[in-house]
Amino acid sequence: MGVGPRTLQAAFQRERGTTPLEELRRARLARAHADLLDATPDGTSVTEVATRWGFFHLGRFSQFYRSEFGLSPSQTLAS
């Protein structure tokens, strides 16, 4: 027996304090963050990492990233 999308989303919100989409976004951001930390500015671009993890709107990616990590993706790549 399955549950509807709204029931699933409400249960997720109640148990985890977030939505499934937000949880997925945070997981993808964490992977992008790890890739940027491991990369070299000469060999990798922010665009390449963002699109690898499914972020195709680079301005939105940068907003989410800065909100999550307190730095821009390019600052992380340069460090």
mmJSON file of the N, C-alpha and C atoms, coordinates in Angstrom:
{"data_MODEL":{"atom_site":{
"group_PDB":["ATOM","ATOM","ATOM","ATOM","ATOM","ATOM","ATOM","ATOM","ATOM","ATOM","ATOM","ATOM","ATOM","ATOM","ATOM","ATOM","ATOM","ATOM","ATOM","ATOM","ATOM","ATOM","ATOM","ATOM","ATOM","ATOM","ATOM","ATOM","ATOM","ATOM","ATOM","ATOM","ATOM","ATOM","ATOM","ATOM","ATOM","ATOM","ATOM","ATOM","ATOM","ATOM","ATOM","ATOM","ATOM","ATOM","ATOM","ATOM","ATOM","ATOM","ATOM","ATOM","ATOM","ATOM","ATOM","ATOM","ATOM","ATOM","ATOM","ATOM","ATOM","ATOM","ATOM","ATOM","ATOM","ATOM","ATOM","ATOM","ATOM","ATOM","ATOM","ATOM","ATOM","ATOM","ATOM","ATOM","ATOM","ATOM","ATOM","ATOM","ATOM","ATOM","ATOM","ATOM","ATOM","ATOM","ATOM","ATOM","ATOM","ATOM","ATOM","ATOM","ATOM","ATOM","ATOM","ATOM","ATOM","ATOM","ATOM","ATOM","ATOM","ATOM","ATOM","ATOM","ATOM","ATOM","ATOM","ATOM","ATOM","ATOM","ATOM","ATOM","ATOM","ATOM","ATOM","ATOM","ATOM","ATOM","ATOM","ATOM","ATOM","ATOM","ATOM","ATOM","ATOM","ATOM","ATOM","ATOM","ATOM","ATOM","ATOM","ATOM","ATOM","ATOM","ATOM","ATOM","ATOM","ATOM","ATOM","ATOM","ATOM","ATOM","ATOM","ATOM","ATOM","ATOM","ATOM","ATOM","ATOM","ATOM","ATOM","ATOM","ATOM","ATOM","ATOM","ATOM","ATOM","ATOM","ATOM","ATOM","ATOM","ATOM","ATOM","ATOM","ATOM","ATOM","ATOM","ATOM","ATOM","ATOM","ATOM","ATOM","ATOM","ATOM","ATOM","ATOM","ATOM","ATOM","ATOM","ATOM","ATOM","ATOM","ATOM","ATOM","ATOM","ATOM","ATOM","ATOM","ATOM","ATOM","ATOM","ATOM","ATOM","ATOM","ATOM","ATOM","ATOM","ATOM","ATOM","ATOM","ATOM","ATOM","ATOM","ATOM","ATOM","ATOM","ATOM","ATOM","ATOM","ATOM","ATOM","ATOM","ATOM","ATOM","ATOM","ATOM","ATOM","ATOM","ATOM","ATOM","ATOM","ATOM","ATOM","ATOM","ATOM","ATOM","ATOM","ATOM","ATOM","ATOM","ATOM","ATOM","ATOM","ATOM","ATOM","ATOM","ATOM"],
"id":[1,2,3,4,5,6,7,8,9,10,11,12,13,14,15,16,17,18,19,20,21,22,23,24,25,26,27,28,29,30,31,32,33,34,35,36,37,38,39,40,41,42,43,44,45,46,47,48,49,50,51,52,53,54,55,56,57,58,59,60,61,62,63,64,65,66,67,68,69,70,71,72,73,74,75,76,77,78,79,80,81,82,83,84,85,86,87,88,89,90,91,92,93,94,95,96,97,98,99,100,101,102,103,104,105,106,107,108,109,110,111,112,113,114,115,116,117,118,119,120,121,122,123,124,125,126,127,128,129,130,131,132,133,134,135,136,137,138,139,140,141,142,143,144,145,146,147,148,149,150,151,152,153,154,155,156,157,158,159,160,161,162,163,164,165,166,167,168,169,170,171,172,173,174,175,176,177,178,179,180,181,182,183,184,185,186,187,188,189,190,191,192,193,194,195,196,197,198,199,200,201,202,203,204,205,206,207,208,209,210,211,212,213,214,215,216,217,218,219,220,221,222,223,224,225,226,227,228,229,230,231,232,233,234,235,236,237],
"type_symbol":["N","C","C","N","C","C","N","C","C","N","C","C","N","C","C","N","C","C","N","C","C","N","C","C","N","C","C","N","C","C","N","C","C","N","C","C","N","C","C","N","C","C","N","C","C","N","C","C","N","C","C","N","C","C","N","C","C","N","C","C","N","C","C","N","C","C","N","C","C","N","C","C","N","C","C","N","C","C","N","C","C","N","C","C","N","C","C","N","C","C","N","C","C","N","C","C","N","C","C","N","C","C","N","C","C","N","C","C","N","C","C","N","C","C","N","C","C","N","C","C","N","C","C","N","C","C","N","C","C","N","C","C","N","C","C","N","C","C","N","C","C","N","C","C","N","C","C","N","C","C","N","C","C","N","C","C","N","C","C","N","C","C","N","C","C","N","C","C","N","C","C","N","C","C","N","C","C","N","C","C","N","C","C","N","C","C","N","C","C","N","C","C","N","C","C","N","C","C","N","C","C","N","C","C","N","C","C","N","C","C","N","C","C","N","C","C","N","C","C","N","C","C","N","C","C","N","C","C","N","C","C","N","C","C","N","C","C"],
"label_atom_id":["N","CA","C","N","CA","C","N","CA","C","N","CA","C","N","CA","C","N","CA","C","N","CA","C","N","CA","C","N","CA","C","N","CA","C","N","CA","C","N","CA","C","N","CA","C","N","CA","C","N","CA","C","N","CA","C","N","CA","C","N","CA","C","N","CA","C","N","CA","C","N","CA","C","N","CA","C","N","CA","C","N","CA","C","N","CA","C","N","CA","C","N","CA","C","N","CA","C","N","CA","C","N","CA","C","N","CA","C","N","CA","C","N","CA","C","N","CA","C","N","CA","C","N","CA","C","N","CA","C","N","CA","C","N","CA","C","N","CA","C","N","CA","C","N","CA","C","N","CA","C","N","CA","C","N","CA","C","N","CA","C","N","CA","C","N","CA","C","N","CA","C","N","CA","C","N","CA","C","N","CA","C","N","CA","C","N","CA","C","N","CA","C","N","CA","C","N","CA","C","N","CA","C","N","CA","C","N","CA","C","N","CA","C","N","CA","C","N","CA","C","N","CA","C","N","CA","C","N","CA","C","N","CA","C","N","CA","C","N","CA","C","N","CA","C","N","CA","C","N","CA","C","N","CA","C","N","CA","C","N","CA","C","N","CA","C","N","CA","C","N","CA","C","N","CA","C"],
"label_alt_id":[null,null,null,null,null,null,null,null,null,null,null,null,null,null,null,null,null,null,null,null,null,null,null,null,null,null,null,null,null,null,null,null,null,null,null,null,null,null,null,null,null,null,null,null,null,null,null,null,null,null,null,null,null,null,null,null,null,null,null,null,null,null,null,null,null,null,null,null,null,null,null,null,null,null,null,null,null,null,null,null,null,null,null,null,null,null,null,null,null,null,null,null,null,null,null,null,null,null,null,null,null,null,null,null,null,null,null,null,null,null,null,null,null,null,null,null,null,null,null,null,null,null,null,null,null,null,null,null,null,null,null,null,null,null,null,null,null,null,null,null,null,null,null,null,null,null,null,null,null,null,null,null,null,null,null,null,null,null,null,null,null,null,null,null,null,null,null,null,null,null,null,null,null,null,null,null,null,null,null,null,null,null,null,null,null,null,null,null,null,null,null,null,null,null,null,null,null,null,null,null,null,null,null,null,null,null,null,null,null,null,null,null,null,null,null,null,null,null,null,null,null,null,null,null,null,null,null,null,null,null,null,null,null,null,null,null,null],
"label_comp_id":["MET","MET","MET","GLY","GLY","GLY","VAL","VAL","VAL","GLY","GLY","GLY","PRO","PRO","PRO","ARG","ARG","ARG","THR","THR","THR","LEU","LEU","LEU","GLN","GLN","GLN","ALA","ALA","ALA","ALA","ALA","ALA","PHE","PHE","PHE","GLN","GLN","GLN","ARG","ARG","ARG","GLU","GLU","GLU","ARG","ARG","ARG","GLY","GLY","GLY","THR","THR","THR","THR","THR","THR","PRO","PRO","PRO","LEU","LEU","LEU","GLU","GLU","GLU","GLU","GLU","GLU","LEU","LEU","LEU","ARG","ARG","ARG","ARG","ARG","ARG","ALA","ALA","ALA","ARG","ARG","ARG","LEU","LEU","LEU","ALA","ALA","ALA","ARG","ARG","ARG","ALA","ALA","ALA","HIS","HIS","HIS","ALA","ALA","ALA","ASP","ASP","ASP","LEU","LEU","LEU","LEU","LEU","LEU","ASP","ASP","ASP","ALA","ALA","ALA","THR","THR","THR","PRO","PRO","PRO","ASP","ASP","ASP","GLY","GLY","GLY","THR","THR","THR","SER","SER","SER","VAL","VAL","VAL","THR","THR","THR","GLU","GLU","GLU","VAL","VAL","VAL","ALA","ALA","ALA","THR","THR","THR","ARG","ARG","ARG","TRP","TRP","TRP","GLY","GLY","GLY","PHE","PHE","PHE","PHE","PHE","PHE","HIS","HIS","HIS","LEU","LEU","LEU","GLY","GLY","GLY","ARG","ARG","ARG","PHE","PHE","PHE","SER","SER","SER","GLN","GLN","GLN","PHE","PHE","PHE","TYR","TYR","TYR","ARG","ARG","ARG","SER","SER","SER","GLU","GLU","GLU","PHE","PHE","PHE","GLY","GLY","GLY","LEU","LEU","LEU","SER","SER","SER","PRO","PRO","PRO","SER","SER","SER","GLN","GLN","GLN","THR","THR","THR","LEU","LEU","LEU","ALA","ALA","ALA","SER","SER","SER"],
"label_asym_id":["A","A","A","A","A","A","A","A","A","A","A","A","A","A","A","A","A","A","A","A","A","A","A","A","A","A","A","A","A","A","A","A","A","A","A","A","A","A","A","A","A","A","A","A","A","A","A","A","A","A","A","A","A","A","A","A","A","A","A","A","A","A","A","A","A","A","A","A","A","A","A","A","A","A","A","A","A","A","A","A","A","A","A","A","A","A","A","A","A","A","A","A","A","A","A","A","A","A","A","A","A","A","A","A","A","A","A","A","A","A","A","A","A","A","A","A","A","A","A","A","A","A","A","A","A","A","A","A","A","A","A","A","A","A","A","A","A","A","A","A","A","A","A","A","A","A","A","A","A","A","A","A","A","A","A","A","A","A","A","A","A","A","A","A","A","A","A","A","A","A","A","A","A","A","A","A","A","A","A","A","A","A","A","A","A","A","A","A","A","A","A","A","A","A","A","A","A","A","A","A","A","A","A","A","A","A","A","A","A","A","A","A","A","A","A","A","A","A","A","A","A","A","A","A","A","A","A","A","A","A","A","A","A","A","A","A","A"],
"label_entity_id":["1","1","1","1","1","1","1","1","1","1","1","1","1","1","1","1","1","1","1","1","1","1","1","1","1","1","1","1","1","1","1","1","1","1","1","1","1","1","1","1","1","1","1","1","1","1","1","1","1","1","1","1","1","1","1","1","1","1","1","1","1","1","1","1","1","1","1","1","1","1","1","1","1","1","1","1","1","1","1","1","1","1","1","1","1","1","1","1","1","1","1","1","1","1","1","1","1","1","1","1","1","1","1","1","1","1","1","1","1","1","1","1","1","1","1","1","1","1","1","1","1","1","1","1","1","1","1","1","1","1","1","1","1","1","1","1","1","1","1","1","1","1","1","1","1","1","1","1","1","1","1","1","1","1","1","1","1","1","1","1","1","1","1","1","1","1","1","1","1","1","1","1","1","1","1","1","1","1","1","1","1","1","1","1","1","1","1","1","1","1","1","1","1","1","1","1","1","1","1","1","1","1","1","1","1","1","1","1","1","1","1","1","1","1","1","1","1","1","1","1","1","1","1","1","1","1","1","1","1","1","1","1","1","1","1","1","1"],
"label_seq_id":[1,1,1,2,2,2,3,3,3,4,4,4,5,5,5,6,6,6,7,7,7,8,8,8,9,9,9,10,10,10,11,11,11,12,12,12,13,13,13,14,14,14,15,15,15,16,16,16,17,17,17,18,18,18,19,19,19,20,20,20,21,21,21,22,22,22,23,23,23,24,24,24,25,25,25,26,26,26,27,27,27,28,28,28,29,29,29,30,30,30,31,31,31,32,32,32,33,33,33,34,34,34,35,35,35,36,36,36,37,37,37,38,38,38,39,39,39,40,40,40,41,41,41,42,42,42,43,43,43,44,44,44,45,45,45,46,46,46,47,47,47,48,48,48,49,49,49,50,50,50,51,51,51,52,52,52,53,53,53,54,54,54,55,55,55,56,56,56,57,57,57,58,58,58,59,59,59,60,60,60,61,61,61,62,62,62,63,63,63,64,64,64,65,65,65,66,66,66,67,67,67,68,68,68,69,69,69,70,70,70,71,71,71,72,72,72,73,73,73,74,74,74,75,75,75,76,76,76,77,77,77,78,78,78,79,79,79],
"pdbx_PDB_ins_code":[null,null,null,null,null,null,null,null,null,null,null,null,null,null,null,null,null,null,null,null,null,null,null,null,null,null,null,null,null,null,null,null,null,null,null,null,null,null,null,null,null,null,null,null,null,null,null,null,null,null,null,null,null,null,null,null,null,null,null,null,null,null,null,null,null,null,null,null,null,null,null,null,null,null,null,null,null,null,null,null,null,null,null,null,null,null,null,null,null,null,null,null,null,null,null,null,null,null,null,null,null,null,null,null,null,null,null,null,null,null,null,null,null,null,null,null,null,null,null,null,null,null,null,null,null,null,null,null,null,null,null,null,null,null,null,null,null,null,null,null,null,null,null,null,null,null,null,null,null,null,null,null,null,null,null,null,null,null,null,null,null,null,null,null,null,null,null,null,null,null,null,null,null,null,null,null,null,null,null,null,null,null,null,null,null,null,null,null,null,null,null,null,null,null,null,null,null,null,null,null,null,null,null,null,null,null,null,null,null,null,null,null,null,null,null,null,null,null,null,null,null,null,null,null,null,null,null,null,null,null,null,null,null,null,null,null,null],
"Cartn_x":[0.846,0.0,0.888,0.667,1.474,0.839,1.602,1.084,1.184,0.354,0.364,1.536,1.843,2.969,2.821,1.633,1.447,1.631,1.173,1.349,2.832,3.537,4.974,5.699,5.364,6.027,5.749,4.51,4.161,4.915,5.009,5.735,7.221,7.765,9.174,9.43,8.562,8.687,8.606,7.681,7.489,8.708,9.209,10.298,11.681,11.897,13.243,13.356,12.203,12.223,12.549,12.417,12.706,11.889,11.971,11.258,12.197,11.647,12.513,13.388,12.831,13.598,14.763,14.514,15.585,16.665,16.268,17.234,18.11,17.489,18.229,19.169,18.689,19.524,20.737,20.545,21.672,22.684,22.198,23.114,23.924,23.264,23.974,24.963,24.582,25.493,26.714,26.506,27.626,28.597,28.073,28.949,29.705,29.003,29.647,30.734,30.443,31.415,32.674,32.482,33.626,34.439,33.759,34.467,35.253,34.674,35.369,36.581,36.475,37.617,38.75,38.401,39.402,39.992,39.337,39.728,40.828,41.439,42.388,41.756,41.962,41.36,41.778,42.967,43.438,42.717,42.321,41.758,40.255,39.601,38.165,37.514,36.296,35.545,34.337,33.846,32.628,31.474,31.394,30.329,30.351,31.522,31.658,31.149,31.54,31.109,29.608,29.107,27.67,26.825,27.178,26.376,26.532,27.693,27.896,26.88,26.534,25.607,24.197,23.902,22.518,22.075,23.011,22.668,22.958,21.912,22.083,21.859,21.304,21.157,22.261,23.337,24.531,24.322,23.472,23.178,22.463,21.532,20.795,21.731,22.592,23.577,24.432,24.9,25.744,24.998,23.727,22.919,22.778,22.383,22.231,23.557,24.629,25.954,26.389,26.262,26.664,25.827,24.555,23.674,24.09,24.505,24.878,26.279,27.247,28.644,29.28,28.588,29.103,30.162,30.456,31.417,30.814,31.359,30.935,31.635,31.076,31.758,33.155,33.322,34.64,35.655,35.21,36.113,36.571,35.659,36.023,37.013,36.754,37.65,39.043,39.124,40.42,41.206,40.52,41.219,42.016],
"Cartn_y":[-1.179,0.0,1.239,2.128,3.325,4.516,5.593,6.849,7.916,8.908,10.003,10.945,11.764,12.693,13.661,14.168,15.115,14.441,13.21,12.464,12.217,11.826,11.587,12.874,13.963,15.228,15.696,15.549,15.943,15.096,13.795,12.917,13.254,13.53,13.899,15.182,16.158,17.433,17.217,16.414,16.159,15.434,14.431,13.609,14.225,14.907,15.413,16.927,17.609,19.064,19.775,19.086,19.665,18.921,19.365,18.699,17.73,16.768,15.862,16.619,17.636,18.406,19.137,19.733,20.427,19.45,18.292,17.265,16.833,16.647,16.289,17.416,18.657,19.797,19.873,19.677,19.727,18.619,17.45,16.344,16.68,17.231,17.609,18.733,19.706,20.791,20.248,19.29,18.7,18.016,17.336,16.686,17.728,18.792,19.865,20.517,20.741,21.34,20.47,19.176,18.253,18.293,18.321,18.384,19.681,20.796,22.081,22.113,21.498,21.441,20.591,19.541,18.63,19.109,20.058,20.484,21.539,21.726,22.819,23.84,25.119,26.147,26.042,25.511,25.386,24.277,23.225,22.067,21.93,22.683,22.524,23.89,23.998,25.242,25.024,26.113,26.055,25.546,25.994,25.559,24.053,23.491,22.048,21.286,21.732,21.067,21.236,22.437,22.695,21.815,21.76,20.961,19.466,19.045,17.633,17.193,18.094,17.768,18.284,18.638,18.939,20.367,21.272,22.689,23.374,23.693,24.263,25.766,26.323,27.773,28.214,28.769,29.023,30.089,31.064,32.074,31.475,30.587,29.922,28.989,28.284,27.415,28.226,29.381,30.221,30.689,31.043,31.463,30.321,29.155,27.996,27.665,27.687,27.331,28.291,29.587,30.593,30.473,30.201,30.033,28.824,27.762,26.521,26.581,27.184,27.116,28.451,29.561,30.864,31.45,30.767,31.224,31.031,31.747,31.485,30.24,29.576,28.414,28.755,29.922,30.284,30.509,31.001,31.14,29.777,28.828,27.465,26.858,27.027,26.479,27.083,28.364,29.043,28.677,28.139,27.861,26.583],
"Cartn_z":[0.0,0.0,0.0,-0.93,-1.049,-0.355,-0.288,0.259,-0.819,-0.701,-1.66,-1.413,-2.408,-2.281,-1.107,-0.885,0.22,1.573,1.697,2.941,3.188,2.157,2.275,2.652,1.992,2.268,3.7,4.159,5.528,6.549,6.306,7.215,7.221,6.072,5.961,6.747,6.569,7.272,8.79,9.207,10.628,11.226,10.548,11.083,10.912,9.789,9.475,9.56,9.655,9.76,8.466,7.351,6.038,4.995,3.773,2.687,1.969,1.259,0.482,-0.519,-1.168,-2.148,-1.483,-0.333,0.382,0.835,1.285,1.696,0.51,-0.627,-1.834,-2.247,-2.186,-2.55,-1.635,-0.338,0.596,0.323,-0.02,-0.347,-1.601,-2.616,-3.846,-3.576,-2.721,-2.362,-1.621,-0.747,-0.015,-0.971,-1.971,-2.97,-3.79,-4.183,-4.941,-4.087,-2.826,-1.906,-1.818,-1.651,-1.581,-2.87,-4.004,-5.288,-5.421,-4.985,-5.077,-4.149,-2.984,-2.067,-2.635,-3.352,-3.91,-5.232,-5.874,-7.222,-7.181,-8.331,-8.505,-9.443,-9.173,-10.026,-11.493,-11.734,-13.116,-13.875,-13.179,-13.857,-13.796,-12.932,-12.734,-12.629,-13.141,-13.004,-12.109,-11.547,-10.739,-11.586,-12.832,-13.737,-13.918,-14.102,-14.284,-13.061,-11.887,-10.654,-10.454,-10.652,-10.462,-11.377,-12.636,-13.566,-13.306,-12.832,-12.48,-11.426,-10.509,-9.435,-9.671,-10.924,-11.299,-11.083,-10.888,-10.747,-12.081,-12.802,-14.133,-14.161,-13.105,-12.963,-12.004,-12.552,-11.751,-10.682,-10.953,-9.945,-8.756,-9.019,-7.95,-7.17,-7.904,-7.248,-6.279,-6.733,-5.896,-4.644,-4.794,-3.641,-2.636,-3.116,-2.231,-1.547,-2.338,-1.831,-0.724,-0.99,-0.003,1.275,1.111,2.261,3.109,2.449,3.143,3.758,3.06,3.47,3.861,3.62,4.011,3.1,2.015,1.014,-0.368,-1.338,-2.708,-3.213,-4.213,-4.781,-5.296,-5.891,-6.419,-5.292,-4.135,-2.999,-2.5,-2.483,-2.061,-3.039,-4.322,-5.342,-5.228,-4.922,-4.843,-3.579,-2.582,-1.298,-1.324],
"occupancy":[1.0,1.0,1.0,1.0,1.0,1.0,1.0,1.0,1.0,1.0,1.0,1.0,1.0,1.0,1.0,1.0,1.0,1.0,1.0,1.0,1.0,1.0,1.0,1.0,1.0,1.0,1.0,1.0,1.0,1.0,1.0,1.0,1.0,1.0,1.0,1.0,1.0,1.0,1.0,1.0,1.0,1.0,1.0,1.0,1.0,1.0,1.0,1.0,1.0,1.0,1.0,1.0,1.0,1.0,1.0,1.0,1.0,1.0,1.0,1.0,1.0,1.0,1.0,1.0,1.0,1.0,1.0,1.0,1.0,1.0,1.0,1.0,1.0,1.0,1.0,1.0,1.0,1.0,1.0,1.0,1.0,1.0,1.0,1.0,1.0,1.0,1.0,1.0,1.0,1.0,1.0,1.0,1.0,1.0,1.0,1.0,1.0,1.0,1.0,1.0,1.0,1.0,1.0,1.0,1.0,1.0,1.0,1.0,1.0,1.0,1.0,1.0,1.0,1.0,1.0,1.0,1.0,1.0,1.0,1.0,1.0,1.0,1.0,1.0,1.0,1.0,1.0,1.0,1.0,1.0,1.0,1.0,1.0,1.0,1.0,1.0,1.0,1.0,1.0,1.0,1.0,1.0,1.0,1.0,1.0,1.0,1.0,1.0,1.0,1.0,1.0,1.0,1.0,1.0,1.0,1.0,1.0,1.0,1.0,1.0,1.0,1.0,1.0,1.0,1.0,1.0,1.0,1.0,1.0,1.0,1.0,1.0,1.0,1.0,1.0,1.0,1.0,1.0,1.0,1.0,1.0,1.0,1.0,1.0,1.0,1.0,1.0,1.0,1.0,1.0,1.0,1.0,1.0,1.0,1.0,1.0,1.0,1.0,1.0,1.0,1.0,1.0,1.0,1.0,1.0,1.0,1.0,1.0,1.0,1.0,1.0,1.0,1.0,1.0,1.0,1.0,1.0,1.0,1.0,1.0,1.0,1.0,1.0,1.0,1.0,1.0,1.0,1.0,1.0,1.0,1.0,1.0,1.0,1.0,1.0,1.0,1.0],
"B_iso_or_equiv":[0.0,0.0,0.0,0.0,0.0,0.0,0.0,0.0,0.0,0.0,0.0,0.0,0.0,0.0,0.0,0.0,0.0,0.0,0.0,0.0,0.0,0.0,0.0,0.0,0.0,0.0,0.0,0.0,0.0,0.0,0.0,0.0,0.0,0.0,0.0,0.0,0.0,0.0,0.0,0.0,0.0,0.0,0.0,0.0,0.0,0.0,0.0,0.0,0.0,0.0,0.0,0.0,0.0,0.0,0.0,0.0,0.0,0.0,0.0,0.0,0.0,0.0,0.0,0.0,0.0,0.0,0.0,0.0,0.0,0.0,0.0,0.0,0.0,0.0,0.0,0.0,0.0,0.0,0.0,0.0,0.0,0.0,0.0,0.0,0.0,0.0,0.0,0.0,0.0,0.0,0.0,0.0,0.0,0.0,0.0,0.0,0.0,0.0,0.0,0.0,0.0,0.0,0.0,0.0,0.0,0.0,0.0,0.0,0.0,0.0,0.0,0.0,0.0,0.0,0.0,0.0,0.0,0.0,0.0,0.0,0.0,0.0,0.0,0.0,0.0,0.0,0.0,0.0,0.0,0.0,0.0,0.0,0.0,0.0,0.0,0.0,0.0,0.0,0.0,0.0,0.0,0.0,0.0,0.0,0.0,0.0,0.0,0.0,0.0,0.0,0.0,0.0,0.0,0.0,0.0,0.0,0.0,0.0,0.0,0.0,0.0,0.0,0.0,0.0,0.0,0.0,0.0,0.0,0.0,0.0,0.0,0.0,0.0,0.0,0.0,0.0,0.0,0.0,0.0,0.0,0.0,0.0,0.0,0.0,0.0,0.0,0.0,0.0,0.0,0.0,0.0,0.0,0.0,0.0,0.0,0.0,0.0,0.0,0.0,0.0,0.0,0.0,0.0,0.0,0.0,0.0,0.0,0.0,0.0,0.0,0.0,0.0,0.0,0.0,0.0,0.0,0.0,0.0,0.0,0.0,0.0,0.0,0.0,0.0,0.0,0.0,0.0,0.0,0.0,0.0,0.0,0.0,0.0,0.0,0.0,0.0,0.0],
"pdbx_formal_charge":[null,null,null,null,null,null,null,null,null,null,null,null,null,null,null,null,null,null,null,null,null,null,null,null,null,null,null,null,null,null,null,null,null,null,null,null,null,null,null,null,null,null,null,null,null,null,null,null,null,null,null,null,null,null,null,null,null,null,null,null,null,null,null,null,null,null,null,null,null,null,null,null,null,null,null,null,null,null,null,null,null,null,null,null,null,null,null,null,null,null,null,null,null,null,null,null,null,null,null,null,null,null,null,null,null,null,null,null,null,null,null,null,null,null,null,null,null,null,null,null,null,null,null,null,null,null,null,null,null,null,null,null,null,null,null,null,null,null,null,null,null,null,null,null,null,null,null,null,null,null,null,null,null,null,null,null,null,null,null,null,null,null,null,null,null,null,null,null,null,null,null,null,null,null,null,null,null,null,null,null,null,null,null,null,null,null,null,null,null,null,null,null,null,null,null,null,null,null,null,null,null,null,null,null,null,null,null,null,null,null,null,null,null,null,null,null,null,null,null,null,null,null,null,null,null,null,null,null,null,null,null,null,null,null,null,null,null],
"auth_seq_id":[1,1,1,2,2,2,3,3,3,4,4,4,5,5,5,6,6,6,7,7,7,8,8,8,9,9,9,10,10,10,11,11,11,12,12,12,13,13,13,14,14,14,15,15,15,16,16,16,17,17,17,18,18,18,19,19,19,20,20,20,21,21,21,22,22,22,23,23,23,24,24,24,25,25,25,26,26,26,27,27,27,28,28,28,29,29,29,30,30,30,31,31,31,32,32,32,33,33,33,34,34,34,35,35,35,36,36,36,37,37,37,38,38,38,39,39,39,40,40,40,41,41,41,42,42,42,43,43,43,44,44,44,45,45,45,46,46,46,47,47,47,48,48,48,49,49,49,50,50,50,51,51,51,52,52,52,53,53,53,54,54,54,55,55,55,56,56,56,57,57,57,58,58,58,59,59,59,60,60,60,61,61,61,62,62,62,63,63,63,64,64,64,65,65,65,66,66,66,67,67,67,68,68,68,69,69,69,70,70,70,71,71,71,72,72,72,73,73,73,74,74,74,75,75,75,76,76,76,77,77,77,78,78,78,79,79,79],
"auth_comp_id":["MET","MET","MET","GLY","GLY","GLY","VAL","VAL","VAL","GLY","GLY","GLY","PRO","PRO","PRO","ARG","ARG","ARG","THR","THR","THR","LEU","LEU","LEU","GLN","GLN","GLN","ALA","ALA","ALA","ALA","ALA","ALA","PHE","PHE","PHE","GLN","GLN","GLN","ARG","ARG","ARG","GLU","GLU","GLU","ARG","ARG","ARG","GLY","GLY","GLY","THR","THR","THR","THR","THR","THR","PRO","PRO","PRO","LEU","LEU","LEU","GLU","GLU","GLU","GLU","GLU","GLU","LEU","LEU","LEU","ARG","ARG","ARG","ARG","ARG","ARG","ALA","ALA","ALA","ARG","ARG","ARG","LEU","LEU","LEU","ALA","ALA","ALA","ARG","ARG","ARG","ALA","ALA","ALA","HIS","HIS","HIS","ALA","ALA","ALA","ASP","ASP","ASP","LEU","LEU","LEU","LEU","LEU","LEU","ASP","ASP","ASP","ALA","ALA","ALA","THR","THR","THR","PRO","PRO","PRO","ASP","ASP","ASP","GLY","GLY","GLY","THR","THR","THR","SER","SER","SER","VAL","VAL","VAL","THR","THR","THR","GLU","GLU","GLU","VAL","VAL","VAL","ALA","ALA","ALA","THR","THR","THR","ARG","ARG","ARG","TRP","TRP","TRP","GLY","GLY","GLY","PHE","PHE","PHE","PHE","PHE","PHE","HIS","HIS","HIS","LEU","LEU","LEU","GLY","GLY","GLY","ARG","ARG","ARG","PHE","PHE","PHE","SER","SER","SER","GLN","GLN","GLN","PHE","PHE","PHE","TYR","TYR","TYR","ARG","ARG","ARG","SER","SER","SER","GLU","GLU","GLU","PHE","PHE","PHE","GLY","GLY","GLY","LEU","LEU","LEU","SER","SER","SER","PRO","PRO","PRO","SER","SER","SER","GLN","GLN","GLN","THR","THR","THR","LEU","LEU","LEU","ALA","ALA","ALA","SER","SER","SER"],
"auth_asym_id":["A","A","A","A","A","A","A","A","A","A","A","A","A","A","A","A","A","A","A","A","A","A","A","A","A","A","A","A","A","A","A","A","A","A","A","A","A","A","A","A","A","A","A","A","A","A","A","A","A","A","A","A","A","A","A","A","A","A","A","A","A","A","A","A","A","A","A","A","A","A","A","A","A","A","A","A","A","A","A","A","A","A","A","A","A","A","A","A","A","A","A","A","A","A","A","A","A","A","A","A","A","A","A","A","A","A","A","A","A","A","A","A","A","A","A","A","A","A","A","A","A","A","A","A","A","A","A","A","A","A","A","A","A","A","A","A","A","A","A","A","A","A","A","A","A","A","A","A","A","A","A","A","A","A","A","A","A","A","A","A","A","A","A","A","A","A","A","A","A","A","A","A","A","A","A","A","A","A","A","A","A","A","A","A","A","A","A","A","A","A","A","A","A","A","A","A","A","A","A","A","A","A","A","A","A","A","A","A","A","A","A","A","A","A","A","A","A","A","A","A","A","A","A","A","A","A","A","A","A","A","A","A","A","A","A","A","A"],
"auth_atom_id":["N","CA","C","N","CA","C","N","CA","C","N","CA","C","N","CA","C","N","CA","C","N","CA","C","N","CA","C","N","CA","C","N","CA","C","N","CA","C","N","CA","C","N","CA","C","N","CA","C","N","CA","C","N","CA","C","N","CA","C","N","CA","C","N","CA","C","N","CA","C","N","CA","C","N","CA","C","N","CA","C","N","CA","C","N","CA","C","N","CA","C","N","CA","C","N","CA","C","N","CA","C","N","CA","C","N","CA","C","N","CA","C","N","CA","C","N","CA","C","N","CA","C","N","CA","C","N","CA","C","N","CA","C","N","CA","C","N","CA","C","N","CA","C","N","CA","C","N","CA","C","N","CA","C","N","CA","C","N","CA","C","N","CA","C","N","CA","C","N","CA","C","N","CA","C","N","CA","C","N","CA","C","N","CA","C","N","CA","C","N","CA","C","N","CA","C","N","CA","C","N","CA","C","N","CA","C","N","CA","C","N","CA","C","N","CA","C","N","CA","C","N","CA","C","N","CA","C","N","CA","C","N","CA","C","N","CA","C","N","CA","C","N","CA","C","N","CA","C","N","CA","C","N","CA","C","N","CA","C","N","CA","C","N","CA","C","N","CA","C","N","CA","C","N","CA","C"],
"pdbx_PDB_model_num":[1,1,1,1,1,1,1,1,1,1,1,1,1,1,1,1,1,1,1,1,1,1,1,1,1,1,1,1,1,1,1,1,1,1,1,1,1,1,1,1,1,1,1,1,1,1,1,1,1,1,1,1,1,1,1,1,1,1,1,1,1,1,1,1,1,1,1,1,1,1,1,1,1,1,1,1,1,1,1,1,1,1,1,1,1,1,1,1,1,1,1,1,1,1,1,1,1,1,1,1,1,1,1,1,1,1,1,1,1,1,1,1,1,1,1,1,1,1,1,1,1,1,1,1,1,1,1,1,1,1,1,1,1,1,1,1,1,1,1,1,1,1,1,1,1,1,1,1,1,1,1,1,1,1,1,1,1,1,1,1,1,1,1,1,1,1,1,1,1,1,1,1,1,1,1,1,1,1,1,1,1,1,1,1,1,1,1,1,1,1,1,1,1,1,1,1,1,1,1,1,1,1,1,1,1,1,1,1,1,1,1,1,1,1,1,1,1,1,1,1,1,1,1,1,1,1,1,1,1,1,1,1,1,1,1,1,1]
}}}
